[in-house]
Amino acid sequence: MEMKGLFQKYRLNLLTGCLLLVFGICGCEQEVLIDQKTETTDHTDAICIVTRVSSDIGAGEAKASDKENAIRSLRLFVFSSDGKTMLLNKYFLTSDAAGEIPSNTFTYFVKTADDEFKISELLKKQNIIICLVANELKSMDGTLTYEQVRDARLDFSSIYDSNGMLDISLAGQGNASNKGYIPMYAETKSLSTDEWNAGQGKIINMSLIRSVAKVVLQITKGTLSGNDWDNNVEVTFKEASVVRIPQYGFMGLGALPYEGSQISTTTSPFDSYVVSKSSSLPSSKQLVFYVPEFIMSQSNNQQYSYLQITADYHTDTEDLKTTYKIPLGNGVQQLYNNSGKQINDLSQSELSLTRNTQYNVNATVSSIGTLAIFQIELNVTGWTKTEEISGSVNTPVLNVTSKDIPMSVETVRVFFWTNQEEVFIEEEGIAYDGSKFNVNNLFDNLAGQGVSNFHLFKSQESSYYPYNGYMDIKFVSSDTYNNNNKYTLILNAGGLKRTVVIESNPVVAQIIFNANGGSGSTNPCEVRYSQLEGMAILGKEITVHSVDIPVFISPSGMVFSGKWTYTSSGAEVPDDGNGNLTVTLHGSTTYLSALWIDK
């Protein structure tokens, strides 16, 4: 992404977070030294790095206290030009910055009255690469390579909610004091020793780029006419979230693809925004989400992110709950500009979410088609650019309440809505290994026309409006629930197609082993649907075999007692004497702690 700006001698006026590398001494107090030779007898030189928070269009100069621009910490890396040798790794809390440049030293960390941060260090002259990290989520102490810094994972998922679904959080794992701050990153090209000429005051521009994307959603009342809005119809918009996003991202700019299961953001409320013929409020409040960039791998094609909006639908005779979904990505505006393209026509790059990009979505409630269809205006823009792409939708639609369906109960009902005729599940599905299979051999009466588990609402069943029907998904054989596989079904409505992915035997809970003062790596012990044996998660007893229990290094002066306790209560976990545990699940996540005793 190209960033343009006007640079003063020691101040940045940029539309994005930027850095200056000044090879020499920075600041008014030291200007007398600019024309002096600063190279010392041991061939070291002073390098001064200047960084400033960004300014958004129309917002004036952004201050360090602004949520999107706030810099709480900075970490400076200097590497050899091949990236293999780390020459400097230094961490700065911006709260520790001095108010002015000190005299008689080349090493300092200063915050100016203009919200600039200046870092000056003495370094041996050689060919180098410089990286700067702002608001790191996990501590990056220690000796690292350039590649390790660029490829450092940003873990965003932090907790399981009451429904067992992961919520996203900008969680400072390993560096919790940075929780809630947006991570940012910048790097230089390889700088040669020729660029260390302090006498020339060489200035190098680096763009400090946010490592997340921004999604802004607003609901607007359109022109309400026609039969859709008779009988005192009201639609009350409740909340929204961004669904199917990565659990982690990467610090650097290498566009590394994401591979792994996806999660959702926490929901944000509209504060009950009501749309009806008599409602007066033209628009809802804006909801803002910050999400990891989603550069999809080849295996994740079409696994795009989308906005999920929940609402209550009310008339004189009925009260219903409904869900709306709006796909997100760098090219999804093609779905709304009368191009005729459908979601399956878009490429992986068009369905990707990229860092430092803002996705503005205005969904207008109107009388085009049915209430299940919004007029969508969407523009995708650099976080600080003004390029706009917009349009409205009056095209064929086919949506389902969920495209990823974990079989965590025997039968899962999935609703769909469409403005097309002849809706059915195609008889040929795609198995987990890419092979084709007959859907009705695996799923009970689901594919084709007139089958019992695929139901299209008739006019007298309008109480289910705005859905057009539902499908009850159930395996023919109970053995299939025990297989850890995924199956893709194809929903067809007048030639418009949507895929639905069914996961057999999904993970429904996890058991976390806490080292309790010891050390060593661990992975959660997963609990799958088949292990519940038809029982609820809470209170279910699960056997964890000794081979699945991590082994930790004991704290100094202690040994493992062979026992585990429940972290929440301290109660001992029963075992069979051979190291196998009988764990009573406390919910979607159960925490156990190792019990150490003195030697």
C-alpha positions as CSV (number, residue, x, y, z in Angstrom):
1,M,0.0,0.0,0.0
2,E,1.5,3.3,-1.1
3,M,1.5,6.1,1.6
4,K,2.1,9.7,0.6
5,G,2.7,12.6,2.9
6,L,4.6,15.9,3.4
7,F,7.6,15.7,5.6
8,Q,9.0,18.5,7.6
9,K,12.5,18.3,9.0
10,Y,11.6,16.6,12.3
11,R,7.8,16.2,12.0
12,L,5.5,13.9,10.1
13,N,2.3,15.1,8.6
14,L,1.1,11.7,7.2
15,L,-2.3,10.1,6.7
16,T,-1.0,6.8,8.2
17,G,1.3,6.0,11.1
18,C,4.8,6.6,9.9
19,L,8.4,6.5,11.0
20,L,11.4,8.6,10.1
21,L,14.9,7.2,10.4
22,V,17.3,10.1,10.8
23,F,21.0,9.1,10.5
24,G,22.4,11.7,12.7
25,I,21.1,13.6,15.8
26,C,17.5,14.6,16.0
27,G,15.9,17.6,17.9
28,C,16.3,21.3,18.3
29,E,18.7,21.0,21.2
30,Q,21.2,19.1,19.1
31,E,20.9,20.9,15.8
32,V,24.4,22.3,16.3
33,L,25.7,18.8,15.8
34,I,24.0,18.2,12.5
35,D,27.0,19.5,10.5
36,Q,29.6,17.9,12.7
37,K,31.2,14.5,12.2
38,T,29.4,12.0,14.5
39,E,31.3,8.8,13.5
40,T,33.5,7.8,16.4
41,T,36.8,5.9,16.5
42,D,35.1,2.5,16.9
43,H,33.0,3.2,13.8
44,T,29.6,3.7,15.6
45,D,27.0,6.2,14.7
46,A,23.8,7.6,16.2
47,I,20.6,6.5,14.6
48,C,17.4,8.3,15.5
49,I,14.0,6.8,14.7
50,V,11.0,9.1,14.8
51,T,7.4,7.8,14.8
52,R,4.0,9.5,14.9
53,V,0.5,8.2,15.2
54,S,-1.8,8.5,12.1
55,S,-4.4,11.1,11.1
56,D,-7.7,10.0,9.6
57,I,-9.4,11.9,6.8
58,G,-11.5,14.7,8.3
59,A,-10.4,13.9,11.8
60,G,-7.5,16.3,12.1
61,E,-4.3,15.3,13.7
62,A,-4.8,12.0,15.6
63,K,-3.4,11.9,19.1
64,A,-1.8,9.0,20.9
65,S,-4.8,8.6,23.1
66,D,-7.1,7.8,20.1
67,K,-8.1,4.1,20.2
68,E,-7.1,3.4,16.6
69,N,-3.8,5.3,16.7
70,A,-2.7,4.8,20.3
71,I,0.9,3.6,20.8
72,R,1.5,2.1,24.2
73,S,4.7,0.4,23.5
74,L,7.4,0.2,20.8
75,R,10.0,-2.4,20.2
76,L,13.0,-1.7,18.0
77,F,14.8,-4.5,16.1
78,V,18.0,-4.1,14.1
79,F,19.3,-7.0,12.1
80,S,22.2,-7.7,9.8
81,S,21.3,-7.3,6.1
82,D,20.8,-11.1,5.7
83,G,18.3,-11.1,8.6
84,K,20.1,-13.8,10.5
85,T,21.9,-11.8,13.2
86,M,20.0,-9.6,15.6
87,L,22.0,-6.5,16.5
88,L,19.5,-4.8,18.8
89,N,16.2,-5.7,20.5
90,K,14.9,-2.9,22.7
91,Y,11.5,-2.4,24.3
92,F,10.0,1.0,25.2
93,L,6.8,1.9,27.1
94,T,5.6,5.2,25.8
95,S,4.6,6.2,29.3
96,D,8.3,6.2,30.1
97,A,9.3,8.7,27.4
98,A,11.0,11.9,28.4
99,G,9.5,15.2,27.6
100,E,12.6,16.6,25.9
101,I,15.8,15.5,24.3
102,P,18.5,15.2,27.0
103,S,21.9,16.9,26.5
104,N,25.2,15.2,26.2
105,T,23.9,11.8,25.1
106,F,23.1,10.0,21.9
107,T,20.8,7.5,23.6
108,Y,17.3,8.6,24.5
109,F,13.6,8.0,24.2
110,V,11.4,11.1,23.9
111,K,7.8,12.1,23.3
112,T,7.3,15.6,21.9
113,A,4.4,17.9,22.4
114,D,3.3,17.0,18.9
115,D,2.8,13.3,19.8
116,E,6.1,12.2,18.1
117,F,8.2,9.5,19.7
118,K,12.0,9.7,19.1
119,I,14.3,6.8,19.8
120,S,18.1,7.4,19.5
121,E,20.7,4.6,19.7
122,L,24.4,4.2,19.0
123,L,25.1,1.3,16.6
124,K,28.1,-0.1,14.8
125,K,28.1,0.9,11.2
126,Q,27.2,-2.0,8.9
127,N,24.5,-3.0,6.4
128,I,21.2,-3.4,8.4
129,I,17.5,-4.0,8.3
130,I,15.3,-2.2,10.9
131,C,11.9,-3.4,12.2
132,L,9.6,-1.5,14.5
133,V,6.7,-3.2,16.4
134,A,4.0,-1.1,18.1
135,N,1.7,-2.6,20.8
136,E,3.0,-6.2,20.7
137,L,0.4,-8.6,22.0
138,K,3.0,-11.2,23.1
139,S,6.4,-10.4,24.5
140,M,9.1,-10.5,21.8
141,D,12.1,-10.6,24.2
142,G,15.1,-12.7,23.4
143,T,17.2,-13.3,20.3
144,L,15.2,-13.5,17.1
145,T,15.8,-13.5,13.4
146,Y,14.2,-11.1,11.0
147,E,12.0,-13.9,9.7
148,Q,10.9,-14.8,13.2
149,V,9.8,-11.2,13.8
150,R,7.9,-10.9,10.5
151,D,6.3,-14.4,11.0
152,A,5.5,-13.8,14.7
153,R,1.9,-15.0,15.3
154,L,-0.6,-12.6,16.8
155,D,-3.0,-14.7,18.8
156,F,-6.4,-13.0,19.1
157,S,-8.7,-15.7,20.5
158,S,-8.7,-15.6,24.2
159,I,-11.8,-17.1,25.9
160,Y,-14.7,-19.5,25.3
161,D,-18.1,-17.9,25.9
162,S,-21.1,-19.7,27.5
163,N,-22.0,-21.3,24.2
164,G,-18.6,-22.8,23.7
165,M,-17.7,-20.5,20.9
166,L,-14.4,-18.6,20.8
167,D,-14.7,-14.8,21.1
168,I,-12.0,-12.6,19.6
169,S,-10.1,-10.2,21.8
170,L,-7.1,-8.0,21.3
171,A,-5.6,-9.9,24.2
172,G,-2.1,-9.2,25.4
173,Q,-1.1,-12.8,25.8
174,G,2.3,-12.7,27.6
175,N,2.1,-8.9,27.6
176,A,-1.4,-8.2,29.0
177,S,-0.7,-4.5,29.6
178,N,-1.1,-4.0,25.9
179,K,-4.6,-5.5,25.8
180,G,-6.9,-3.4,23.7
181,Y,-4.2,-1.7,21.6
182,I,-3.9,-2.4,17.9
183,P,-0.6,-4.0,16.9
184,M,1.3,-2.2,14.2
185,Y,4.4,-3.0,12.2
186,A,7.0,-1.4,9.9
187,E,10.4,-2.4,8.4
188,T,13.0,-0.9,6.1
189,K,14.8,-2.3,3.1
190,S,18.4,-3.4,3.7
191,L,20.3,-0.1,4.5
192,S,23.9,0.1,3.3
193,T,26.7,1.8,5.2
194,D,26.5,4.6,2.6
195,E,23.2,5.6,4.2
196,W,24.8,6.1,7.6
197,N,26.1,9.5,6.6
198,A,25.0,11.6,9.5
199,G,26.3,14.8,8.1
200,Q,23.7,14.6,5.3
201,G,20.8,14.0,7.7
202,K,19.5,11.1,5.7
203,I,15.7,10.6,6.3
204,I,14.0,7.3,5.5
205,N,10.2,7.0,5.5
206,M,8.6,3.9,7.0
207,S,4.8,3.3,7.1
208,L,3.6,1.9,10.4
209,I,0.7,-0.3,9.4
210,R,-2.0,-1.7,11.6
211,S,-2.0,-5.5,11.7
212,V,-5.8,-5.8,11.7
213,A,-8.8,-4.8,9.5
214,K,-11.7,-2.6,10.5
215,V,-15.4,-3.3,9.7
216,V,-18.0,-0.5,10.2
217,L,-21.7,-1.4,9.9
218,Q,-24.7,0.8,9.9
219,I,-28.4,0.0,9.3
220,T,-30.5,2.7,7.5
221,K,-34.2,3.0,7.0
222,G,-35.1,3.2,3.3
223,T,-38.4,3.8,1.5
224,L,-40.9,1.4,3.0
225,S,-43.8,0.6,0.6
226,G,-45.8,-2.3,-0.6
227,N,-47.3,-5.3,1.2
228,D,-44.1,-6.1,3.0
229,W,-44.8,-3.4,5.5
230,D,-48.6,-3.8,6.1
231,N,-50.0,-5.2,9.4
232,N,-47.8,-2.9,11.6
233,V,-44.6,-4.7,10.6
234,E,-41.6,-3.8,12.8
235,V,-38.0,-5.1,12.5
236,T,-36.0,-4.5,15.6
237,F,-32.2,-4.9,15.0
238,K,-30.6,-6.4,18.0
239,E,-26.9,-7.0,17.5
240,A,-24.2,-8.0,15.0
241,S,-20.9,-9.8,14.8
242,V,-18.2,-10.7,12.2
243,V,-18.3,-14.5,11.7
244,R,-15.6,-16.8,10.3
245,I,-12.4,-15.0,11.0
246,P,-8.9,-16.3,11.9
247,Q,-7.9,-17.1,15.4
248,Y,-4.5,-15.6,14.7
249,G,-2.7,-13.3,12.3
250,F,1.0,-12.4,11.6
251,M,3.0,-9.4,12.7
252,G,4.8,-8.8,9.4
253,L,3.7,-7.9,5.9
254,G,4.4,-11.2,4.1
255,A,0.7,-11.9,3.4
256,L,1.0,-15.3,5.0
257,P,-2.2,-17.4,4.4
258,Y,-4.3,-18.5,7.3
259,E,-4.9,-22.1,7.9
260,G,-7.0,-23.3,10.8
261,S,-10.5,-23.2,12.3
262,Q,-12.3,-19.9,12.4
263,I,-14.1,-18.0,15.2
264,S,-16.4,-15.0,15.6
265,T,-16.1,-11.6,17.1
266,T,-18.1,-10.8,20.2
267,T,-21.5,-9.3,19.4
268,S,-22.1,-5.6,19.5
269,P,-25.6,-4.3,20.2
270,F,-27.6,-1.8,18.1
271,D,-29.5,-0.7,21.2
272,S,-32.7,-2.0,19.6
273,Y,-32.9,0.0,16.4
274,V,-36.5,-0.2,15.0
275,V,-37.5,0.0,11.4
276,S,-41.2,0.5,10.6
277,K,-43.5,2.8,8.6
278,S,-43.9,5.0,11.7
279,S,-40.3,4.9,13.0
280,S,-38.5,8.2,12.9
281,L,-34.8,7.4,13.5
282,P,-33.1,7.3,10.0
283,S,-30.1,5.2,10.9
284,S,-28.7,2.9,13.6
285,K,-25.6,3.7,15.5
286,Q,-22.4,2.6,13.8
287,L,-20.9,-0.7,15.0
288,V,-17.1,-1.1,14.7
289,F,-15.2,-4.3,14.7
290,Y,-11.4,-4.9,14.5
291,V,-10.6,-8.3,13.0
292,P,-7.4,-10.1,11.9
293,E,-6.6,-10.1,8.2
294,F,-7.7,-13.2,6.5
295,I,-5.5,-14.2,3.6
296,M,-7.0,-17.5,2.6
297,S,-5.0,-20.6,1.8
298,Q,-5.9,-22.8,-1.1
299,S,-7.7,-25.3,1.1
300,N,-9.9,-22.5,2.5
301,N,-11.4,-21.2,-0.8
302,Q,-14.8,-19.7,-0.3
303,Q,-14.5,-19.8,3.5
304,Y,-15.1,-16.1,3.6
305,S,-15.9,-13.8,6.5
306,Y,-19.3,-12.2,6.8
307,L,-21.4,-9.9,9.0
308,Q,-24.2,-11.7,10.9
309,I,-27.1,-9.4,12.0
310,T,-29.8,-10.6,14.3
311,A,-33.3,-9.0,14.5
312,D,-36.8,-9.5,15.8
313,Y,-39.6,-9.4,13.3
314,H,-43.0,-8.3,14.6
315,T,-46.5,-8.0,13.2
316,D,-50.0,-7.9,14.6
317,T,-50.1,-11.7,14.6
318,E,-46.5,-13.0,15.0
319,D,-43.1,-12.4,16.7
320,L,-40.1,-14.1,15.0
321,K,-36.3,-14.0,15.2
322,T,-34.3,-13.7,12.0
323,T,-30.7,-13.5,10.9
324,Y,-29.1,-11.5,8.0
325,K,-25.7,-12.2,6.6
326,I,-23.5,-9.9,4.5
327,P,-20.3,-11.3,3.0
328,L,-17.0,-9.3,3.5
329,G,-13.9,-9.1,1.4
330,N,-11.8,-6.9,-0.9
331,G,-14.0,-7.7,-3.9
332,V,-17.4,-8.4,-2.5
333,Q,-18.8,-5.0,-3.7
334,Q,-19.2,-6.9,-7.1
335,L,-22.2,-8.7,-5.4
336,Y,-24.0,-5.3,-5.0
337,N,-23.2,-3.3,-8.1
338,N,-25.5,-5.1,-10.6
339,S,-22.5,-7.0,-12.1
340,G,-24.5,-10.3,-11.9
341,K,-21.7,-12.0,-9.9
342,Q,-22.5,-14.4,-7.1
343,I,-20.3,-15.4,-4.2
344,N,-19.0,-18.5,-6.0
345,D,-17.7,-16.2,-8.8
346,L,-15.3,-14.4,-6.6
347,S,-11.6,-15.3,-6.2
348,Q,-9.8,-16.0,-3.0
349,S,-8.2,-12.5,-3.1
350,E,-11.6,-10.9,-3.6
351,L,-12.9,-12.7,-0.5
352,S,-9.8,-11.9,1.7
353,L,-9.7,-9.3,4.5
354,T,-6.5,-7.4,4.5
355,R,-4.7,-5.4,7.3
356,N,-5.1,-1.7,7.6
357,T,-8.2,-1.8,5.4
358,Q,-11.6,-0.5,6.3
359,Y,-14.8,-2.2,5.2
360,N,-17.7,0.2,5.4
361,V,-21.2,-1.4,5.1
362,N,-24.4,0.5,4.9
363,A,-27.4,-1.9,4.9
364,T,-30.7,-0.2,3.9
365,V,-33.9,-1.8,4.9
366,S,-36.4,-1.4,2.0
367,S,-39.1,-3.2,0.0
368,I,-36.9,-4.7,-2.7
369,G,-37.7,-8.4,-2.8
370,T,-38.4,-9.5,0.7
371,L,-37.2,-8.3,4.1
372,A,-34.4,-10.9,3.8
373,I,-32.8,-8.6,1.2
374,F,-31.0,-5.4,2.1
375,Q,-29.9,-2.7,-0.3
376,I,-26.2,-2.9,0.4
377,E,-23.7,0.0,-0.1
378,L,-20.2,-1.2,0.7
379,N,-16.9,0.5,0.1
380,V,-13.5,-1.0,0.7
381,T,-10.8,1.5,1.4
382,G,-7.4,1.9,2.9
383,W,-7.9,3.0,6.5
384,T,-7.1,6.6,5.6
385,K,-8.0,6.8,1.9
386,T,-11.2,8.1,0.3
387,E,-11.7,5.7,-2.6
388,E,-15.3,4.5,-2.6
389,I,-17.1,1.7,-4.3
390,S,-20.8,1.4,-3.7
391,G,-24.0,0.0,-5.2
392,S,-27.4,-1.5,-4.4
393,V,-28.6,-5.1,-4.6
394,N,-31.7,-6.3,-6.4
395,T,-30.4,-9.6,-7.5
396,P,-31.1,-13.3,-6.8
397,V,-30.4,-14.3,-3.2
398,L,-29.9,-17.6,-1.4
399,N,-28.8,-17.7,2.2
400,V,-28.8,-20.0,5.1
401,T,-28.6,-19.4,8.8
402,S,-25.3,-21.3,9.0
403,K,-22.9,-22.5,6.4
404,D,-20.7,-24.4,8.9
405,I,-22.7,-26.9,10.8
406,P,-21.1,-28.9,13.7
407,M,-23.2,-32.0,14.4
408,S,-23.2,-31.4,18.2
409,V,-26.8,-32.8,18.5
410,E,-28.4,-35.7,16.7
411,T,-30.5,-33.4,14.3
412,V,-29.6,-29.9,13.3
413,R,-32.2,-27.6,11.7
414,V,-30.9,-25.1,9.2
415,F,-33.2,-22.4,7.8
416,F,-32.8,-20.8,4.4
417,W,-34.3,-17.9,2.5
418,T,-34.3,-17.1,-1.2
419,N,-36.3,-15.3,-3.9
420,Q,-35.7,-18.2,-6.4
421,E,-37.9,-21.3,-7.2
422,E,-37.1,-25.0,-7.0
423,V,-35.0,-25.1,-3.9
424,F,-33.3,-28.4,-3.1
425,I,-30.1,-30.2,-2.0
426,E,-28.2,-31.7,-4.9
427,E,-27.8,-35.4,-4.7
428,E,-24.1,-35.3,-5.1
429,G,-22.0,-34.0,-2.2
430,I,-18.2,-33.7,-1.6
431,A,-16.6,-35.8,1.0
432,Y,-13.7,-34.8,3.3
433,D,-11.1,-36.3,0.9
434,G,-12.5,-34.4,-2.1
435,S,-14.4,-37.5,-3.5
436,K,-18.1,-37.3,-4.5
437,F,-20.8,-39.2,-2.6
438,N,-24.6,-39.7,-2.8
439,V,-26.0,-37.4,-0.1
440,N,-29.0,-39.7,0.7
441,N,-26.6,-42.6,1.4
442,L,-25.1,-40.6,4.3
443,F,-27.9,-38.1,5.3
444,D,-31.4,-39.1,6.1
445,N,-33.9,-38.1,3.3
446,L,-32.2,-34.8,2.5
447,A,-31.3,-34.5,-1.2
448,G,-33.6,-34.2,-4.2
449,Q,-37.3,-33.1,-4.5
450,G,-40.1,-34.1,-2.1
451,V,-37.9,-35.6,0.6
452,S,-39.1,-35.6,4.2
453,N,-36.2,-33.7,5.8
454,F,-36.2,-30.8,3.4
455,H,-39.2,-28.5,3.9
456,L,-40.3,-25.6,1.7
457,F,-42.9,-23.4,3.5
458,K,-46.3,-23.0,1.9
459,S,-48.3,-19.8,1.9
460,Q,-50.3,-20.8,4.9
461,E,-47.1,-21.3,6.9
462,S,-46.2,-17.6,6.6
463,S,-45.6,-17.5,10.4
464,Y,-42.1,-18.6,9.6
465,Y,-41.4,-15.5,7.4
466,P,-38.9,-14.3,6.3
467,Y,-37.4,-17.8,6.0
468,N,-38.6,-19.9,2.9
469,G,-37.9,-23.2,4.5
470,Y,-35.5,-25.4,6.5
471,M,-33.6,-28.7,6.3
472,D,-33.2,-31.2,9.1
473,I,-29.7,-32.6,8.9
474,K,-29.3,-36.1,10.4
475,F,-26.9,-38.9,9.6
476,V,-28.4,-42.2,8.4
477,S,-26.0,-44.3,10.5
478,S,-25.2,-43.5,14.1
479,D,-21.6,-44.6,13.3
480,T,-21.1,-41.4,11.2
481,Y,-21.4,-39.2,14.3
482,N,-18.1,-40.8,15.6
483,N,-16.1,-39.9,12.5
484,N,-14.0,-36.7,12.6
485,N,-14.8,-35.6,9.0
486,K,-16.4,-32.8,7.0
487,Y,-19.0,-33.2,4.3
488,T,-20.0,-30.5,1.8
489,L,-23.6,-30.3,0.6
490,I,-24.8,-28.1,-2.3
491,L,-28.1,-26.1,-1.8
492,N,-29.5,-25.2,-5.2
493,A,-32.2,-22.5,-5.8
494,G,-33.0,-21.9,-9.5
495,G,-29.3,-22.5,-10.4
496,L,-28.0,-20.2,-7.6
497,K,-25.9,-22.4,-5.3
498,R,-24.6,-22.3,-1.8
499,T,-22.4,-24.8,0.0
500,V,-23.1,-26.1,3.5
501,V,-20.3,-27.8,5.4
502,I,-21.3,-30.5,7.9
503,E,-18.8,-31.5,10.5
504,S,-19.3,-34.9,12.2
505,N,-18.1,-35.5,15.7
506,P,-17.0,-31.8,16.3
507,V,-15.0,-30.6,19.3
508,V,-17.6,-29.5,21.9
509,A,-15.3,-28.9,25.0
510,Q,-11.7,-28.8,26.1
511,I,-9.7,-29.7,29.2
512,I,-6.8,-27.3,29.9
513,F,-3.9,-28.6,32.0
514,N,-2.2,-25.9,34.1
515,A,1.5,-26.3,35.0
516,N,0.8,-24.6,38.3
517,G,4.3,-23.1,38.7
518,G,6.0,-25.8,36.5
519,S,7.0,-25.3,32.9
520,G,6.6,-26.9,29.6
521,S,4.3,-26.7,26.6
522,T,0.8,-28.2,26.4
523,N,-2.1,-28.5,24.1
524,P,-5.8,-28.7,25.3
525,C,-7.3,-32.1,25.5
526,E,-10.3,-32.0,23.1
527,V,-13.7,-33.5,24.0
528,R,-15.8,-34.5,21.0
529,Y,-19.5,-34.9,20.6
530,S,-19.3,-38.7,20.6
531,Q,-17.7,-38.7,24.0
532,L,-20.7,-37.1,25.5
533,E,-22.8,-40.2,24.7
534,G,-26.0,-38.1,24.5
535,M,-25.4,-36.3,27.8
536,A,-25.0,-32.6,28.4
537,I,-21.5,-31.1,28.7
538,L,-21.9,-29.9,32.2
539,G,-21.3,-32.7,34.7
540,K,-20.3,-35.3,32.1
541,E,-17.4,-37.5,33.2
542,I,-14.6,-38.0,30.6
543,T,-11.7,-40.4,30.8
544,V,-8.4,-38.8,29.9
545,H,-5.7,-41.4,29.3
546,S,-2.2,-40.9,30.6
547,V,-0.7,-40.6,27.1
548,D,-2.9,-37.5,26.6
549,I,-1.8,-35.8,29.8
550,P,1.2,-33.3,29.4
551,V,4.3,-33.8,31.4
552,F,5.7,-30.6,33.0
553,I,9.0,-29.7,34.5
554,S,8.6,-29.3,38.2
555,P,9.2,-26.0,40.1
556,S,12.6,-25.8,41.9
557,G,12.6,-28.1,45.0
558,M,9.4,-29.9,44.2
559,V,8.2,-33.1,42.5
560,F,5.0,-34.1,40.9
561,S,2.6,-35.9,43.3
562,G,0.9,-37.8,40.5
563,K,-2.3,-35.9,41.2
564,W,-4.3,-33.2,39.5
565,T,-6.8,-30.8,41.0
566,Y,-9.7,-28.7,39.6
567,T,-8.2,-25.2,39.3
568,S,-11.5,-23.6,40.4
569,S,-12.2,-25.6,43.5
570,G,-8.9,-27.4,44.4
571,A,-10.8,-30.7,44.5
572,E,-8.7,-33.7,43.5
573,V,-9.4,-35.3,40.2
574,P,-10.0,-39.1,40.5
575,D,-7.5,-41.5,38.8
576,D,-7.4,-45.2,38.3
577,G,-3.9,-45.7,39.7
578,N,-2.4,-46.0,36.2
579,G,-2.3,-42.3,35.4
580,N,-5.7,-42.2,33.7
581,L,-8.0,-39.4,35.0
582,T,-11.8,-39.3,35.3
583,V,-12.6,-35.6,34.7
584,T,-16.0,-34.1,35.4
585,L,-16.6,-31.3,32.8
586,H,-17.4,-27.9,34.2
587,G,-18.6,-26.5,30.9
588,S,-17.0,-25.8,27.5
589,T,-13.6,-25.4,29.2
590,T,-12.4,-27.3,32.3
591,Y,-9.1,-26.3,34.0
592,L,-6.9,-28.7,35.9
593,S,-3.8,-27.9,37.9
594,A,-0.7,-30.1,38.6
595,L,-0.2,-30.9,42.3
596,W,3.4,-30.5,43.3
597,I,4.9,-31.6,46.7
598,D,8.2,-30.8,48.3
599,K,11.1,-33.1,47.6
